[in-house]
Amino acid sequence: MSTYRLILSLFGKELKNIFKYPFTYVFMLLLAIIIWDTSTQVFQKFYATQEAYEKEFLGYIPYQEFQSMSEQAFLKRYARQRINQGEAVARIYEDRMSNEERGRLFSAEDKTNSNFGELYETYCRRHKIIDYGFMNYEQIKALSKEAYEKISHSLYVPMHSKKNFYFGDSNERLRYYPTYEQAKALMKLENLSSAIAREYYFRIMKVLAIIGTILIIGYWTRDYKNNVIKNIKASNIRSYQYIISKYLALTAVMLSTYFVLTMFSVFIFKPQYHHLAWAFEEVDFIKYFILLPFVTQCYLNALAMLVSIISKEIIFSTGFMFYYIFLFGQSTKFENEPSQWLIKSWKYFPRCGTKLGIMATEGTTMIVHQIGYFIITICILWLTVYIWQRNRTEGSG
């Protein structure tokens, strides 16, 4: 039998054995739960019209509705802090800032940074902010419709806005809240589906790595306990044929389950984006699947297999892999831009910020990072075969 046919035959047998392993179904169930939970978070509703965007996402109260609202009702629902009638509601200004400038100001304010006042004054001098001072409800109500609409961003954003990651970082609540005109410009930078796909795969990657590692190590050490390894070593099956077939079978089960469940979620949530001018294409999830979790999980699976062969002990192997996953899976942010992520060569997953259009500047770095890890994966598999063959020659079981 040719090498390829033998590997294919072993691959088929390994698939059957994997589906006889109870934890395989636990893995699938856990992954399905995690994917659904993550999907409900990242497939957020987007408001296409200016009225819906400003009211539902930014939290604006339309002028006529505000005029008909009593001060007591307004303070109860919209005051930033507990205040009494007649007291100032908030610092009011016309917001002419860029999305990035607004993000820096909101971050400084949220962290009660001593630089907030200085930054605010700087923006005033540059006419990025037209300051109205602190105003109470009656003063705001006395504004004309035109003036009210100009200051609405300062009155309602970000305290009454909905959390999102489309225009910033989901972990930084007071980051980026663009005006509708700015949002339209940002939507031209890339597909909505691209931004969602990057965030979706990042959120699931660490969990997939953990439960995938348990599946790999558990399945491998089970073979040692059942003397399958000794039987293989006594056969005519070559070391690389056995290692490659087992690795491909385990990786295929994990990634195919992940991919199928992901695309199921995509098709479930896609209808809510049908009415948008902002493009949502399923192919973006396929492209990013190949670029991100496919390469990363191939690497982690190869590393888990190597550790299992070296240690032959489930506790040590699992402990080592968990330590590695948590230590090198943490993302690194730019110091001056908390929502932007550095792509470090020693971080196995290339976290890239959710900032729209970031692939235009960071895409090449990400691709090079993944190519590098794919090459490392091949080297790890070669080393695994070498160690296995050496143990086999020495009669080690």
C-alpha positions in Angstrom: 0.0 0.0 0.0 1.4 3.5 -0.9 2.2 6.0 1.8 -0.7 8.2 0.9 -3.2 5.4 0.9 -1.9 4.2 4.3 -2.1 7.6 5.8 -5.6 8.0 4.4 -6.6 4.6 5.9 -5.1 5.5 9.3 -6.8 8.8 9.1 -10.2 7.1 8.7 -9.5 4.8 11.6 -8.5 7.6 13.8 -11.7 9.5 12.9 -13.7 6.5 14.0 -11.8 6.2 17.3 -12.2 9.9 18.0 -15.9 9.7 17.7 -15.8 6.7 20.1 -14.1 9.0 22.7 -16.7 10.5 25.0 -14.9 13.8 25.4 -15.3 14.5 21.7 -19.0 15.1 22.2 -18.3 17.2 25.3 -16.0 19.3 23.2 -18.6 19.8 20.5 -21.3 20.7 23.1 -19.0 23.2 24.9 -18.0 24.7 21.6 -21.6 25.1 20.4 -22.5 26.8 23.7 -19.5 29.2 23.5 -20.1 30.0 19.8 -23.8 30.8 20.4 -23.0 33.0 23.4 -20.3 34.8 21.5 -22.5 35.3 18.5 -25.2 37.0 20.5 -22.6 39.5 21.6 -20.8 40.3 18.4 -23.6 40.2 15.9 -25.0 43.4 17.3 -27.9 45.2 15.7 -26.9 48.2 13.6 -29.1 51.2 12.9 -29.0 52.2 9.3 -30.9 55.5 9.2 -29.7 58.7 10.9 -32.8 58.9 13.1 -32.5 55.3 14.3 -28.7 55.6 14.7 -28.8 58.7 16.8 -31.8 57.6 18.9 -31.2 53.9 19.4 -27.4 53.8 19.5 -26.2 57.2 20.6 -29.2 57.8 22.9 -30.3 61.1 21.6 -33.7 62.4 22.5 -35.3 64.1 19.5 -35.9 67.9 20.0 -39.7 67.7 20.1 -39.7 64.8 22.5 -37.2 66.7 24.7 -39.4 69.8 24.7 -42.4 67.8 25.8 -40.5 66.1 28.6 -40.7 67.5 32.2 -37.5 68.3 34.0 -38.3 65.6 36.6 -38.8 63.0 33.9 -35.6 64.0 32.1 -33.5 64.0 35.3 -34.8 60.6 36.3 -33.9 59.0 33.0 -31.0 60.9 31.6 -29.1 62.8 34.3 -25.5 61.5 34.5 -25.5 61.6 38.3 -28.0 62.3 41.1 -28.8 66.0 40.9 -31.7 68.2 41.9 -34.0 70.3 39.8 -32.4 73.5 38.6 -28.8 72.2 39.0 -26.5 71.9 36.0 -27.1 68.7 34.0 -23.7 68.4 32.3 -21.0 70.3 30.5 -22.5 71.3 27.2 -20.6 71.8 23.9 -20.7 71.4 20.2 -18.7 68.3 19.3 -16.5 68.9 16.2 -14.0 66.3 17.2 -12.8 63.4 15.0 -13.6 59.9 16.2 -10.0 59.4 17.6 -10.0 62.8 19.3 -13.3 62.0 21.0 -12.0 58.6 22.1 -9.0 60.2 23.8 -11.2 62.8 25.5 -13.7 60.2 26.8 -11.0 58.0 28.0 -9.4 60.8 30.0 -12.7 61.7 31.5 -13.6 58.2 32.4 -10.4 57.6 34.2 -10.6 61.0 36.0 -7.3 61.8 34.4 -5.7 65.1 35.4 -5.0 65.7 31.8 -8.7 65.9 30.9 -9.1 69.6 31.6 -6.0 70.4 29.7 -7.1 68.3 26.7 -10.6 69.8 26.8 -9.1 73.3 26.7 -6.8 72.3 23.9 -9.7 71.1 21.8 -11.5 74.4 22.6 -8.6 76.5 21.3 -8.5 74.3 18.2 -12.3 74.8 17.7 -12.8 71.0 18.0 -15.1 71.9 20.9 -17.4 75.0 21.1 -18.0 75.2 24.9 -21.4 76.3 26.2 -20.4 75.7 29.9 -22.4 73.8 32.4 -26.1 74.1 31.7 -29.2 73.0 33.5 -32.4 71.6 32.1 -34.2 75.0 31.5 -31.1 76.5 29.8 -30.9 73.5 27.4 -34.6 73.6 26.8 -34.3 77.3 25.8 -32.0 76.4 23.0 -33.3 76.5 19.4 -33.8 73.2 17.5 -30.6 73.9 15.5 -28.5 74.6 18.6 -30.0 71.6 20.5 -29.1 69.2 17.7 -25.5 70.6 17.7 -25.0 69.9 21.4 -26.9 66.6 21.6 -23.6 64.6 21.3 -22.2 66.2 24.4 -25.5 65.8 26.3 -26.2 62.1 25.6 -22.9 60.5 24.5 -21.4 58.3 25.9 -23.5 57.9 29.1 -26.7 57.0 27.3 -25.2 55.3 24.3 -25.2 51.6 23.7 -22.1 49.5 24.1 -20.5 48.5 20.7 -17.4 47.4 19.1 -18.1 48.5 15.5 -16.3 51.8 15.9 -13.9 51.1 18.7 -12.9 48.5 21.3 -15.7 46.6 23.0 -13.6 46.4 26.2 -13.4 50.2 26.5 -16.9 51.5 27.1 -16.1 55.1 26.7 -14.1 54.9 23.6 -15.5 55.8 20.1 -19.0 57.1 19.5 -18.9 58.7 16.0 -21.6 61.1 14.8 -23.8 59.7 12.0 -21.8 61.4 9.3 -18.5 60.0 10.8 -20.1 56.6 11.0 -21.0 56.7 7.3 -17.4 57.5 6.4 -16.1 54.7 8.6 -18.5 52.2 7.0 -16.7 52.7 3.7 -13.4 51.4 5.1 -14.3 47.7 5.0 -17.2 45.3 5.2 -19.2 45.1 8.4 -18.7 41.3 8.3 -14.9 41.8 8.4 -15.0 43.7 11.6 -17.4 41.2 13.2 -15.3 38.2 12.0 -12.1 39.5 13.6 -13.7 40.1 16.9 -15.6 36.9 16.9 -12.6 34.7 16.2 -10.5 36.5 18.9 -13.2 36.0 21.5 -13.4 32.3 20.9 -9.8 31.5 20.3 -8.6 31.1 23.8 -11.6 28.9 24.8 -11.1 26.8 21.7 -7.4 26.4 22.6 -8.2 25.2 26.1 -10.9 22.6 25.3 -9.0 21.6 22.2 -5.9 21.0 24.2 -7.8 18.8 26.6 -9.2 16.8 23.7 -5.7 16.3 22.1 -3.9 15.4 25.4 -6.7 13.3 26.7 -7.0 11.3 23.4 -3.3 10.8 23.2 -2.6 9.7 26.7 -5.6 7.4 26.5 -3.7 5.6 23.7 -0.8 5.1 26.0 -3.0 3.6 28.7 -4.7 1.3 26.3 -1.3 0.0 24.9 -2.3 1.3 21.4 1.1 2.9 21.2 3.0 -0.3 21.8 0.9 -2.1 19.1 1.7 0.7 16.6 5.4 0.5 17.4 5.4 -3.2 16.8 3.8 -2.8 13.4 5.1 -1.9 10.0 3.5 1.5 10.2 6.1 4.2 10.0 6.3 6.9 12.7 5.5 9.8 10.4 2.5 8.0 9.0 1.0 7.4 12.4 1.8 10.9 13.8 0.5 12.7 10.7 -2.7 10.7 10.4 -3.6 11.1 14.1 -2.7 14.9 14.0 -4.8 15.4 10.9 -7.8 13.5 12.3 -7.9 15.4 15.6 -7.4 18.8 13.9 -10.0 18.1 11.2 -12.6 17.2 13.8 -11.9 20.3 15.9 -11.7 22.8 13.0 -14.6 21.3 11.0 -16.9 21.5 14.1 -15.8 25.1 14.7 -16.3 26.1 11.1 -19.8 24.5 10.7 -21.1 26.0 13.9 -19.6 29.4 13.0 -21.3 29.4 9.6 -24.5 28.3 11.1 -24.4 31.3 13.4 -23.5 33.6 10.5 -26.6 32.5 8.5 -28.8 32.8 11.5 -27.8 36.4 12.2 -27.2 37.6 8.7 -30.9 38.6 8.0 -30.7 41.5 10.5 -28.1 43.1 8.1 -30.0 42.7 4.9 -31.4 46.2 4.9 -28.0 47.9 5.4 -25.9 49.6 2.8 -22.9 48.4 4.9 -21.8 45.2 3.2 -22.1 41.9 5.1 -20.6 38.9 3.2 -20.3 35.3 4.4 -17.0 34.9 2.6 -15.3 37.3 5.1 -15.9 34.7 7.8 -14.3 32.0 5.6 -11.3 34.2 4.8 -10.6 35.1 8.4 -11.2 31.5 9.5 -8.4 30.4 7.3 -6.1 33.3 8.3 -6.8 33.2 12.1 -8.2 30.2 14.0 -7.2 27.6 11.3 -3.4 28.5 11.5 -3.4 29.1 15.2 -5.2 25.9 16.2 -3.0 23.9 13.9 0.0 25.3 15.7 -1.5 24.7 19.2 -2.6 21.1 18.3 0.9 20.3 17.1 2.4 21.7 20.3 0.0 19.8 22.5 0.8 16.6 20.7 4.6 17.2 21.1 4.2 17.9 24.8 2.1 14.7 25.3 4.7 12.6 23.6 7.5 14.0 25.7 5.7 13.8 29.0 3.3 10.9 28.5 1.4 12.2 31.5 -1.9 14.0 31.3 -1.5 16.4 34.3 1.9 17.7 33.3 0.9 18.1 29.6 -2.3 19.8 30.4 -0.7 22.1 33.0 2.1 23.1 30.6 -0.3 23.9 27.7 -2.7 25.9 29.9 0.2 27.9 31.2 1.4 28.5 27.6 -2.1 29.4 26.4 -2.7 32.0 29.1 0.8 33.4 29.1 1.2 33.9 25.4 -2.4 34.3 24.5 -2.8 37.7 26.2 -2.9 40.6 23.8 -0.8 43.7 24.0 -2.1 47.2 23.5 -0.5 50.4 22.3 0.3 52.6 25.3 -1.0 55.7 23.7 -4.0 54.1 22.0 -5.7 51.6 24.4 -8.0 50.3 21.7 -5.1 49.4 19.3 -3.4 46.0 19.6 0.2 45.1 18.9 0.9 42.0 16.9 3.8 40.4 18.7 5.7 37.5 17.2 5.6 35.5 20.4 1.9 35.8 20.8 0.3 32.8 19.0 -2.8 34.7 18.0 -2.4 38.0 16.1 -4.9 40.2 17.9 -5.8 43.1 15.7 -8.0 45.9 16.8 -11.6 46.3 15.8 -10.8 49.7 14.3 -12.3 49.7 10.8 -9.8 49.5 8.0 -7.0 48.4 10.2 -6.2 45.5 7.8 -5.0 48.1 5.3 -2.1 48.9 7.7 -1.8 45.7 9.8 -2.9 43.1 7.3 0.6 42.3 6.0 2.0 42.0 9.5 -0.8 39.6 10.4 -0.3 37.4 7.3 3.5 37.2 7.9 2.8 36.3 11.5 0.5 33.5 10.5 2.8 32.2 7.8 5.6 32.1 10.4 3.5 30.0 12.8 2.4 27.7 10.0 6.1 27.0 9.3 6.7 26.5 13.1 3.8 24.0 13.1 5.5 21.9 10.4 8.8 22.0 12.4 7.0 20.9 15.5 5.4 18.0 13.7 8.8 17.0 12.3 10.3 17.1 15.8 7.4 15.1 17.1 8.0 12.4 14.5 11.7 12.4 15.3 11.1 11.9 19.1 8.5 9.2 18.4 10.9 7.4 16.1 13.7 7.6 18.6 11.5 6.2 21.4 10.3 3.5 19.1 13.9 2.5 18.2 14.9 2.4 21.8 11.8 0.3 22.6 10.3 3.0 24.8 6.5 2.7 25.3 
